[in-house]
Amino acid sequence: MRSYSQLFRTREFTPLFLSSSLQIAASTVSGLALGTLVYRATDSPLLSALSMFGSSLVQVVGAATLLSAADRLPPRATMAGIASVFAVGTAVLASPGLPVPAMFAVILVLGLTASLGSGVRWGLLTEILSKDGYLLGRSVFNMMSGLMQILGYATGGVLVALLSPRVTLLVAAALYLAAAAGIRLGLAPRAPRAVGRPSIARTWRTNALLWSSAPRRTTYLLLWIPNGLVVGCESLFVSYAPDRAGWLFAAAAFGMFAGDVTTGRFLPPQVRPRLGIPFLLLLAGPYLVFVLRPGVAVAAAVVALASVGFGASLIQQERLMALTPDELSGHALGLHSSGMLTMQGVSAALAGSVAQLTSPGTAMTVMAVASLAVTVALGVRRSRLRPGRGDGGSRRHDRAEGVTPRCRPTT
């Protein structure tokens, strides 16, 4: 699959794409509204950062308990149910007088629910598209995510300024409901990709299996840690520029969009694998400028340039899919998403803590230095691995664990 037109001619791709667009819009609008609401109530960079990214902290719980369900539940019903849960939870967050501790309780419940959603969605994408079309399809989703974040943060900023954070949260809840309806009406019912009942024990066994391969393990770390530390920088946008944070988030989304277009559409397949580490270095390097505490205009330009480096995620995901059996694709991608989001939550907490003691600009610089150091270390580690090391053994072990592949319906 080589063109965008082929993607959108593929049955079920468009409804999955549109419903995901609505969910991304809802997430960005609600995130900005919630971060603003908490910052106004507490005047705390740490709590503001955690309100926007703290739900990611419970992703590790979902990764340890729920992920076996990603390949063992019917995708349409599961995804529609998750979007509905988010609609209800976001409406609850808009309740007048809801105390901050109660807000964080709702945020954590939503984070646990989200840990299952990514595995189901991206596993379904590997069914709708063949593996050779996954990177192009995922790049389109990432580009959509960038555009919807630009639109969502800009719209959210306007709504928060003209109306209120709570009204903005109700708008986000309506978007989640629309996404649930689109999933229910636009996708066909499908059988689960794998047989057997989901369980915590099965989740642990499959996680251990995926982690047992040295190339997969290094790929996961490259997907989780460097970009998670940079998201820690982003979590401080509200405290860095309380009245202009929407501009910084929109700049980051624009840069991510540019990186995804370049990676998914224009980089030749033989060139992409060599650019994963350079993209990660680009992702963190420009944030070193924040030690000088630049104005919002310069900061937005720096953030946009850095965010081009998020294209590294597509390169690492393509490698992860090449190292993973088809019947474990949903679980593998769910583990990627859960680990990435968990690291984002940890980084938001770390960045907020450093900002409490120093300043948001200083904390961004510290997080960028940490990201650069981890990228260099993992790049050296990956270069020392022999090509294919651990793959064959892992694939033989997949069969021994009793994972039964299912025939995929044609699309």
N, C-alpha and C positions, 0 to 999 in steps of 0.2 A: 504494500500500500504506500503510494508515493505522493499523493496530492490531497489537499483539503477537500476538494470536491468529492473524491472517493469516500472520504470519511463521512460526509454528510449525506451521501447516498446509501450508506450502510444502515439497514433497518435498526431502530432503537438507539442509534448513536445520538440523534438530535434530541429526543425527549430526555435522555440521560444528561446531555449537555445543558439543556435549558433548565432542568430542575436543579442541577448543580449550580448554575449561574444564580438562581434565586437564593439558594442557600448561602453562597459566598456573599451576595449582597446583604442578606440578613445578618450574617456574621460580622461584616465590617461595620454596618450601621449600628448594630447593638454593641459591638466592642467599644467604639468611640463614645457612644452615649454612656455606657457603663463606666468606662474609665473616667470620663468627665464627672459623672455623678459621684463616684467614690472620692475623687480628688477634691471636689467642692465640699464634701462632708468631712473629710479627714485631713486635708492638706498634706497628705503623705505620698511621696513618690513611690514608696514600696507598695502600699496598698493599691494605689492606682495601677501600677504595673501588674500586680497579681490579679486585679479584677479583670484585666484584659487577657492575660495569658495564664493565670493560675489554674484554670480548668485543665490545662495540659499536664499539671503535676499528677493527676490521677490516671493519666493514660497508662502509666506503668502498671497500675492495678488491673486495668482492663486487658493489657497485654499478657498479664500472668493468669487471668481467669476466663476471659471471654473470647479470645481470638479463635479458638477451635470452632466457634459458631460461624465465623466469617465464610467458611466453605461448606457449612452444614445446615444453613437456613435458607429458605427461599428468598432470593434477593429483593424482589419487588415489595413484598409485604414488609420485610425488615427495614428497607430504606424508607418506605412511607411512614412506618411506625416511628422511626428515629426522628424524621422531620417533624412529625406531630408532637413528639416529646419536647423538642426544642421550641416549638411554637408556644406550648403551654408554659414551659420554664421561663421563656423570655417575657411572656405576659405577667408572670408572677414577679419577676424582677422590676417590672414597672409599677408595682403596687405602691401607693403613697404610704409613707411611714415605715416601710420595710427596713429593719435595722441592718447595719452593715454585716454583722455575723450571719444573719439569715441569707443575705445576698450571696455570701461566699459558700454557704451550704448548697444553695441552688446551683451555683457555678460548678461546684465539684460534682454534683449529680449529672449535670449536662456533660461535663468532661468525661465521666465514666461511660455515658451513653455514646459519646462520639468515638471512643476507642474501638467500638465495633463497626461504626459506620464506614470508616475509611477502608477497612479490609473488604467489606461487602461491595462497596462502590468500585474500587479498583480491581477487585477480582472479577466483577461483572464486566468491566471494560475489557479484560483479557478474553472474555467469552464473546463479546460483541465484535471485537477486532481480533485478528490473529496476532501472535506474538511479534511478527515482523512489523505490524502496524501499531504496536503499543506505544512506542516512543512518539510517533507523530500524533497519535490520538491524545496521549498525556500532555504533549506540548501544547495542543490546542486548549486543553483544560487549564493548563497553567497560564496560557495567554489570556484566556477568559477570566481566570482568577485575578490576574493583574489589572485587566480593564474594569472588572466589577469592583475591585478594591479602590481603584481611582474614583469611579463613580460613587461607590458606597461611602468612602471617607469624605468626598466632597459634599455629597447629599447629606450625610450624617452631620457634618459640620454646620451646614445651613439649617438643618432641622433643629439641632441642639441650640443654635443661636436664636432662631426665630421662634421656636416653640419651647421645648424643654427636653432634657434627657429622657424623662419618663414617656413622653409622647413618642419620641424617637424609638424607644424600645417597643412600643405597641406597633409601630410601623414594621419593625423587624419581625415581630411575631406574625403579622399578616403575611409577610414574604415567606416565612417558613411554612405556613399553611398552604400557600399557593404551590410551593415546591412539593409538598406531600401529595396534593391533588395531581400535579403533573406526573409524578412517579406512578401513581395508581392508575391513571388513565393512559399514559404514554408507553409504558413498558409491558411486555408480555410476561405472563407467569413462567418461571423457569424452575427446574428442579435444582437442588443444591449440587455443588460441584463434587462433593465427596460424600461418602456414605458414613453411617454411624452417628451416634448421638454426641453432641458437643459436651465437653466436660472439662473441669479444671485440670485433671490428670492428663487428658489428651492435649490440652493447650500447652502444658509444661513439656510433654514429650516432643511435640512438634517444634516448640521454641528451641529446645535443646538440640534437636536435629538440625534446624536451620543455623544455629550458632556453631555447630561442630565443624563446619567447613571454614578453613582459614581465609580463603578469598571472600566468602560471604560475610564473615565476621568483620573483616577490614572494610568491606563495602558498607555495611551497616554503620560502622563508626564514622565513616566519611559522610554518610547521610545525616547522622544525628548531631554530632558535636560541633563542627565548625559553624554550620548555619544556625544552630540553636544559640550559640554564644552571640551571634550577630543579631538575632531576634531579641536577645537581652538588651542590645543597644536600642532597638526599635521600641521596646517597652517603656523607655524613658522619654519618648517624644512628648507626651502630655506634660510631664514635669519640666522638660527642657523649654518648651514653648507652649504654655497652657492655652493661649488664644490662637495659635497657629499650628497646632499639632496635625490637623487635617491636611495641611499642605505637605508636611513631612511624610505622612503616611501615603499620600497620593504620589509623591515623588518616588518613594520606595516601590510602590506598585508599578509605576511607569518603567522604572529600571528593570524590575523583574520581567515585565512584559517584553521589553527589548531583548533581554537575555534569552527568554524562552523562544521567541521568534527566531533569533539567530541560531540557537542550538537545535531546535526541532526541524527547522525548514532549510537552513542554508549551510550548515556544517556537514561536509561529506562524512559518511559512516567511518571511513578509515582515519579521519582526523579527530573525531569526537573523543575517543578514549584518551588521547594525549592532552586534552584541554581540561580535564576534570580538576586537577590540582591548581593550574593557573587561575581557573574561574573562582575557586575557593579563596585564593590569595587576593583576587580582586574584590571579593565579597567583603573582606575585613579591612583591607589596607586603607581605603579612603576614610574610614571612621577615626583614624589616628588624628585627623584634622580637628576633631572635636576637643582636643586638649587646649586649643586656642579659643574655644567658645565662639564659633562664628555666628553671624547673624542668620536669620531664617532663610534668606535667599541663597546664601552660600551653602548653608547646611542642606537645603533641599537639593542643590546641584550635587553635593558630595554623596548624599543618600541615593540619588538616582544612579550615579555612576557605580557605586558599590553594589547596588541591587541587581545589576546586570549579572553579577557573579552567581545569583541563584540558579542560573542555567546549569550549574554543576549538578544540581539534583537530578535533572533529566539524564545526564550521562551516567550517574551512579545507579539510577533506577534501571536503565537499560542493561547494565552489567548484572544487577541483582536478578533480573528476569532471565538472563542467559544462564545464571548459575542455579536456577530453581526449577524443579519439576512443575509441570502444568497444574497438577492437582493440588499443589500447595501454594499457588500464586496468590490467592486471596489472603491466606494466612501470612505469607511472606510480606506482602504489601501492607497488610494491617500492622505487622510488627514494625515495619519501617515507619509508618505514620505514627504509631503510638510512641515509639522510641524518640522520634523527632520532636513530637509535641511535648513529651515529657521533658526532654532536654530544653525546649523552649521555656517551659514553665520554671524549671530549675534556674535557667539563666535569667529569667525575669526577676525571680526572687533574689538571685545573687546581685544582679545589676541594681535593683532597687535598694538593697542593703548597702552597697558601696556608695550609691547616690545619697543615701541618708547621712552617711559619715563624711562625704566629700561634696560632690556636686554632680548633676546629671552628665555634664560634659566630661568630667574626669572618669566617671563610671563607664561611659561609652568607650573611652580610650582604653581602659583596662580590659574590657570585654573584647575589643578588637585585637589587642596584643595576645590575649589568650587564644583566640580563634586562629590567628596566624601561627602560633606555636604548635597547636594541635594539628593543623593542616600539614605543616612541615614534617612533624613526627610520623603521622600516618602515611604521608607520601613516601617517606623513606621506608617504612614498614612494607608498604605495598610493592615497592620496587624490588624488595628482597624475596618476595614470594615467587616461586616458580609458577609459570602459567599452568592453570588447571589443577594446581595442588589441592587435594582434598575433595575435588568435585566428584570423581568417580566413586570414591568410597561413600560420599554422602548420598549419591543417587541410589546405590545399592541398598543402603540402609533405609532409604525412604520406603522401598518395597517391603523390607523386613518389618517395618512398623505397622504394616497392614493398611496403608493408605491406598484405597482403591480408586483409580481414575474413572471418571464417567465420560461417556461420549458427549461431546458438545453439540448443541443444536446449531445448524447452519444459520447464517445471518444474511 
